[in-house]
Each structure stands twice: as C-alpha cells, then as structure tokens.
Amino acid sequence: MNTQPDSLEGTPSLTELATAAKRADFRAHRRTLVVTISIACAAIVAMLIWSLALKGAADKAREQALIAQEQAGIAREQAGIAEANYRLALTAATEQLTELQYVLTNSGVTAAAAKTLLMPIEATLVSLDSIQANPDITTAQTRLLLTLSEAYASLGDIGEALSRAERARRLALQLDSAGNAAAPRLVFNATWRIGDLFTDKLDFSAANREFESALKIATQELSKRPADLNWQTSLSFILTRIGDNNLVVGRLDDALSAYQQALLIAEKTTESDPASADAQRSVALVLVRLGVILVQRGAFDEALAKYLQALNIIERLITNDPAQTSLQLQLAVLHRQIGNLQEMQGNFHEAIASYRIALTIVERLNAFDPSNLSWAMQLASIYGHLGDALKRVGNDSDAREMYKSAQRIQEELAVKRPDDALLQRGLESLKGKIKSLESEQSK
C-alpha cells in the first residue's frame, strides 16, 4: 500500500501562477496605457479646441482693433474739421471786431449801430469760449468788451460802459497772470477806460486811482522797452489824463507838472518818428491843456500861442486823414477854446467867428450820429458860448436862439443822465439866460 498522499487535483502549479501574474500585470499595464493615451488624446483635443477658441478670439480682437483704428481715424478727421471751423469762426469774429473798432473810432458807423453790430460778435466769442477756451478767445473777448464799453459811453450809458470795461480788465488780468504778451496793453487800455468813466460819473478820486494804475503799467512796460514808441505815446497819454483830472479839481500845479512831462515825452517820440500821427496828436493835446492853464493864470498871449501851435498840428493831421472824426472833434473843441480866449480878451467878433467854425464842424458830426453823447454835449456847449458872445455885441435875438438850441440838447441829455449835477446846473443856467433875455425884450 502506498502511504504517500495523493497529489491535489486542479491546483495550479508555480509556473502557471507566475504566468497568470504576468498576464494580469500586462492587462493592468495595458489599461493604464489606454487611460494615459485617452487622457493625452483628451488633452490634445482640449488644446486644439482652446487653440481654435484663442484663434477665434484673436481674429475677433484684430477685427475690433481695425474697427477702432478706423473710428479713431474718423474722429481725428472730424476733430481736424472741427478745429478748422473753430479757427475760421475765431478769425472771422476777430476780423469783424477789428473792422468795427476802426469804423467806430473814425465814425464810419454810429455808436448805436456799432453796439448792434458788436452783439453777434460777442455771442460768437462766448460760444467759442464754451467749446474751447484759449488765449486767442480771451484776447478777442477783452478787445470786444473795450469796444462795447466805448460804444455804450458814446450813447451815454455809463453804467453799461463801466461794466464792460471792468469785465475786460478781469479777462486781461487772467491773460497777464498766464504770461500772455498782449496782456499789459489790454490791462492798460481797460484801466484808463475805467478812469475815464469814473470821470464821467464825476468820481474824480476813483478816476485818479485808475489813471495812476495805468501810469504804473506804462512806466513798467517802457522800462523794459525804452525805445518802444507805442508805450512812449501811451505814457504821454496817461500823464495828460492825470493832468486833466488835477485840472478839474483845481490842482493847477499838479496838472501843469503832468502836462509838462507829457509834452516832453510826446515831443521826444515825434523826434524819433516824425511820421507818427499819434505822437503828433499827443503833442497837440498837451499844448491845448497847457493853454487852458495859461488862460486860468491870465497869460492870454502865451495861451493863444499854444492854441495856435496845436491848431497847426491838427489841421495838418486832418489834411492827411480827413475821415478821422475824432480829429475833427478835436479841431472844433480847439476853435471853441480859442473863442473863449478871444471873448475873455474882449474880442467878441473874433470869438463869434471862432465859435461859428466850431459849430459848423460839430453840427456836421451830430447830424451823422445824433446818438453820440459826447458830440451832443459839445454842440450844446458851443451853442451856449456863441449865445454869450452874440449877447455881448447886442444881438439878443440870435443869442436867444443859440440858448434855445443849447437848452433843447441839454434837456435830452438830462433825461439820459439824470444824476449828472454839472449838466443839471448848466441847464438851469441856460434857462436863466433865456428868461433874462425874454424879460429884457418884453420891456
């Protein structure tokens, strides 16, 4: 009997187990490889999809960039057109203003018409300023306001004239603080204009402050450019204004000192530029003022010599520029002053002749522009002086007519300037003279 145990039927051998293990490991490795390949393929597909997506986004971005560039080009073109139109509007407004300034100064247009014509220019400049503020606009606005101030002053509206001049100075000071080269001239012009308007309001203290400020500006600018003939003329001009202010308030010595300085500068300027009409006119203006002081001091012959010197200069200037109405007015005022002097000397018939020359000139000016206040005031003054001279030679009838003419004008002026005390006193004086003549004629 065999005692060894029988072998286990169905149990794998070691070799079979090893082979099975190898097969299982291979299958696991194959599955891992399949998974890895699947993941790799999925990643590649994802990358392809992402790449395509990026390409689409890039293409879209490039398309949008091209559209943006095109729109930017259109915007630049439109901005260029807008800038060109802006410049054209500014240039047109500035040129119109320059032309109107000239015709207003030379009375190629009435003060009332000038004001009407200036309003659209003012609106244009305001509109341009709201679009794009720049020094050119501010400069043009300042010049416009000064011209409007002049127009309002000619019409007798001192309040509006002063308002425009003060606004002009504020703008000019803004330009000055920014270092604009044109600013000192604009500040100077606005300042003396304000001084003139305070004189019209009979506020001589305020006027003197403004004139002194203008004097400081002219002196400073001339110290920078001693050979500048324009600033030399301006310095002579403002010294004359200071002299006028002192003369009105009775400070004759101060007035004389200012006039002498002004004459010295004006004569020096004329020597430097003999062709300068402004310099020659400055000399004439100062000679007349010196004549006024000499009259007040009783030096009649010396005063007449100054007047005749001035008369010669002004007549020569008018010959060269007959359309210059401001020169014509100056000539009329000078003839009136010569008439005053002749009347004080007892030369009544000579005075009447001088007054009639002045009257002819101012009547012509007043007929052209009845709205011009300064011309109307001069006309009333000449009528009154002529009436006085006619009365002195016994021509009471014509004297009364002259007084009546003066009264009509002054009554119209009194309505426009109810607060003008000098005007009211002048009107009362005329009424008294008319009443006296009528009383004498009724006897």
JOKA-V472404 format. One record per backbone hydrogen bond with DSSP energy under -0.5 kcal/mol. NH is the residue of the N-H (numbers start at 1). CO is the residue of the C=O. If there is no record, write none. Layout:
BEGIN
nh=NH co=CO
nh=NH co=CO
END
This chain:
BEGIN
nh=3 co=1
nh=9 co=7
nh=11 co=8
nh=17 co=13
nh=18 co=14
nh=19 co=15
nh=20 co=16
nh=21 co=17
nh=22 co=18
nh=23 co=19
nh=24 co=20
nh=25 co=21
nh=26 co=22
nh=27 co=23
nh=28 co=24
nh=29 co=25
nh=30 co=26
nh=31 co=27
nh=32 co=28
nh=33 co=29
nh=34 co=30
nh=35 co=31
nh=36 co=32
nh=37 co=33
nh=38 co=34
nh=39 co=35
nh=40 co=36
nh=41 co=37
nh=42 co=38
nh=43 co=39
nh=44 co=40
nh=45 co=41
nh=46 co=42
nh=47 co=43
nh=48 co=44
nh=49 co=45
nh=50 co=46
nh=51 co=47
nh=52 co=48
nh=53 co=49
nh=54 co=50
nh=55 co=51
nh=56 co=52
nh=57 co=53
nh=58 co=54
nh=59 co=55
nh=60 co=56
nh=61 co=57
nh=62 co=58
nh=63 co=59
nh=64 co=60
nh=65 co=61
nh=66 co=62
nh=67 co=63
nh=68 co=64
nh=69 co=65
nh=70 co=66
nh=71 co=67
nh=72 co=68
nh=73 co=69
nh=74 co=70
nh=75 co=71
nh=76 co=72
nh=77 co=73
nh=78 co=74
nh=79 co=75
nh=80 co=76
nh=81 co=77
nh=82 co=78
nh=83 co=79
nh=84 co=80
nh=85 co=81
nh=86 co=82
nh=87 co=83
nh=88 co=84
nh=89 co=85
nh=90 co=86
nh=91 co=87
nh=92 co=88
nh=93 co=89
nh=94 co=90
nh=95 co=91
nh=96 co=92
nh=97 co=93
nh=98 co=94
nh=99 co=95
nh=100 co=96
nh=101 co=97
nh=102 co=98
nh=103 co=99
nh=104 co=100
nh=105 co=101
nh=106 co=102
nh=107 co=104
nh=108 co=103
nh=109 co=103
nh=114 co=110
nh=115 co=111
nh=116 co=112
nh=117 co=113
nh=118 co=114
nh=119 co=115
nh=120 co=116
nh=121 co=117
nh=122 co=118
nh=123 co=119
nh=124 co=120
nh=125 co=121
nh=126 co=122
nh=127 co=123
nh=128 co=124
nh=129 co=125
nh=130 co=126
nh=131 co=127
nh=132 co=128
nh=138 co=134
nh=139 co=135
nh=140 co=136
nh=141 co=137
nh=142 co=138
nh=143 co=139
nh=144 co=140
nh=145 co=141
nh=146 co=142
nh=147 co=143
nh=148 co=144
nh=149 co=145
nh=150 co=146
nh=151 co=147
nh=152 co=148
nh=153 co=149
nh=154 co=150
nh=155 co=151
nh=156 co=153
nh=157 co=152
nh=158 co=156
nh=161 co=157
nh=162 co=158
nh=163 co=159
nh=164 co=160
nh=165 co=161
nh=166 co=162
nh=167 co=163
nh=168 co=164
nh=169 co=165
nh=170 co=166
nh=171 co=167
nh=172 co=168
nh=173 co=169
nh=174 co=170
nh=175 co=171
nh=176 co=172
nh=177 co=173
nh=178 co=174
nh=179 co=176
nh=180 co=175
nh=183 co=180
nh=186 co=182
nh=187 co=183
nh=188 co=184
nh=189 co=185
nh=190 co=186
nh=191 co=187
nh=192 co=188
nh=193 co=189
nh=194 co=190
nh=195 co=191
nh=196 co=192
nh=197 co=193
nh=198 co=194
nh=199 co=195
nh=200 co=196
nh=201 co=197
nh=202 co=199
nh=203 co=198
nh=204 co=202
nh=207 co=203
nh=208 co=204
nh=209 co=205
nh=210 co=206
nh=211 co=207
nh=212 co=208
nh=213 co=209
nh=214 co=210
nh=215 co=211
nh=216 co=212
nh=217 co=213
nh=218 co=214
nh=219 co=215
nh=220 co=216
nh=221 co=217
nh=222 co=218
nh=223 co=219
nh=224 co=220
nh=225 co=221
nh=228 co=225
nh=229 co=227
nh=232 co=228
nh=233 co=229
nh=234 co=230
nh=235 co=231
nh=236 co=232
nh=237 co=233
nh=238 co=234
nh=239 co=235
nh=240 co=236
nh=241 co=237
nh=242 co=238
nh=243 co=239
nh=244 co=240
nh=245 co=241
nh=246 co=242
nh=247 co=243
nh=248 co=244
nh=249 co=245
nh=250 co=247
nh=251 co=246
nh=252 co=250
nh=255 co=251
nh=256 co=252
nh=257 co=253
nh=258 co=254
nh=259 co=255
nh=260 co=256
nh=261 co=257
nh=262 co=258
nh=263 co=259
nh=264 co=260
nh=265 co=261
nh=266 co=262
nh=267 co=263
nh=268 co=264
nh=269 co=265
nh=270 co=266
nh=271 co=267
nh=272 co=268
nh=273 co=269
nh=276 co=273
nh=277 co=275
nh=280 co=276
nh=281 co=277
nh=282 co=278
nh=283 co=279
nh=284 co=280
nh=285 co=281
nh=286 co=282
nh=287 co=283
nh=288 co=284
nh=289 co=285
nh=290 co=286
nh=291 co=287
nh=292 co=288
nh=293 co=289
nh=294 co=290
nh=295 co=291
nh=296 co=292
nh=297 co=293
nh=298 co=295
nh=299 co=294
nh=300 co=298
nh=303 co=299
nh=304 co=300
nh=305 co=301
nh=306 co=302
nh=307 co=303
nh=308 co=304
nh=309 co=305
nh=310 co=306
nh=311 co=307
nh=312 co=308
nh=313 co=309
nh=314 co=310
nh=315 co=311
nh=316 co=312
nh=317 co=313
nh=318 co=314
nh=319 co=315
nh=320 co=316
nh=321 co=317
nh=324 co=321
nh=325 co=323
nh=327 co=324
nh=328 co=324
nh=329 co=325
nh=330 co=326
nh=331 co=327
nh=332 co=328
nh=333 co=329
nh=334 co=330
nh=335 co=331
nh=336 co=332
nh=337 co=333
nh=338 co=334
nh=339 co=335
nh=340 co=336
nh=341 co=337
nh=342 co=338
nh=343 co=339
nh=344 co=340
nh=345 co=341
nh=346 co=343
nh=347 co=342
nh=348 co=346
nh=351 co=347
nh=352 co=348
nh=353 co=349
nh=354 co=350
nh=355 co=351
nh=356 co=352
nh=357 co=353
nh=358 co=354
nh=359 co=355
nh=360 co=356
nh=361 co=357
nh=362 co=358
nh=363 co=359
nh=364 co=360
nh=365 co=361
nh=366 co=362
nh=367 co=363
nh=368 co=364
nh=369 co=365
nh=372 co=369
nh=373 co=154
nh=373 co=371
nh=376 co=372
nh=377 co=373
nh=378 co=374
nh=379 co=375
nh=380 co=376
nh=381 co=377
nh=382 co=378
nh=383 co=379
nh=384 co=380
nh=385 co=381
nh=386 co=382
nh=387 co=383
nh=388 co=384
nh=389 co=385
nh=390 co=386
nh=391 co=387
nh=392 co=388
nh=393 co=389
nh=394 co=391
nh=395 co=390
nh=396 co=394
nh=399 co=395
nh=400 co=396
nh=401 co=397
nh=402 co=398
nh=403 co=399
nh=404 co=400
nh=405 co=401
nh=406 co=402
nh=407 co=403
nh=408 co=404
nh=409 co=405
nh=410 co=406
nh=411 co=407
nh=412 co=408
nh=413 co=409
nh=414 co=410
nh=415 co=411
nh=416 co=412
nh=417 co=413
nh=420 co=417
nh=421 co=419
nh=424 co=420
nh=425 co=421
nh=426 co=422
nh=427 co=423
nh=428 co=424
nh=429 co=425
nh=430 co=426
nh=431 co=427
nh=432 co=428
nh=433 co=429
nh=434 co=430
nh=435 co=431
nh=436 co=432
nh=437 co=433
nh=438 co=434
nh=439 co=435
nh=440 co=436
nh=441 co=437
nh=442 co=438
nh=443 co=440
END
